[in-house]
Amino acid sequence: MNGLGIRSGWLVVSAAGLAAATTASADIALTVEANSDLGTGIFQVSTDDGVTLPDGTFLWTLDAPVDLVDTGTGNTVATLSFGTIMLGSTGVVSHSFVVDAAGSDTHFTLGSGLVNVGPYANPLGRASAGMSLTDGNGNGATLTGNFAGGTLFNSFYDGGASFANLLAGPYTAGSFGSFADNDEYPAGAGNFAAFAGPASEIGIGWDFILSANDSASGTSVFTVIPTPAAGLTMLVGAGLLASRRRS
């Protein structure tokens, strides 16, 4: 753990589940990995690559598109066309990206560093995510999630415990068309939900398969707060109840 409260690490994600994996180098803020029959390409962002604000919040934005290249074959597996990551010292992870698959269906995993938030004994959290899919070559596009229930996005805490899985695919787009979706937990603007247990660190991950020569873009935010005072807790609960009644 560094002085920013960001633990060096990244997500290893698959249909079977997820686990945090630390690296030998310090302070990995974001890892993007692409796998296809063209090979494997990996891109990582360290805390040296961005800006750290006085309060410890880390910010990074991709300067220019970068190819994810298999080091053994030299094949370009995919391209990261746009990327941002914000690891907030108050317990917020915000991430946006655009990825383009090369000439084969491509398995993408994207995972944030882990932000120290506590520990909070009885935390509340909120997660939201959006995804768009665009066909690039006229034969339609597909996007399939690999998290539980076919979801594309996971917000997690403490050793991989899931707070919310969002964006249940699969998604399709027609010839030279696009498709977009968004999701949140809990439902209703400004509402928060209780964690299943205490939390000391949070992070986010994406896991999906994108069809060849097509593009996917995602954006997400995950935040955690300690249990508020009794009066505010009642308001939060009332908002959740109202949301359930409206659904």
Secondary structure, DSSP 8 states (H G I E B T S, - for coil): --TTSEES-EEEEETTEEEEE--SSS-EEEEEEEEETTEEEEEEEETTSSEE-TTS-EEEE-SS-EEEE-TTT--EEEEEEEEEEEEETTTEEEEEEEEEE-SS-EEEEEEE-EEEEEEESS-EEEEEEEEEEE-SSSS-EEEEE-SGGGEEEEEEETTTEEEEEEEE--EEE-TT-EEEEEEEESSSTT--EE-SS-EEEEEEEEEEEE-TT-EEEEEEEEEEE----HHHHHHHHHHHHHHHHH-
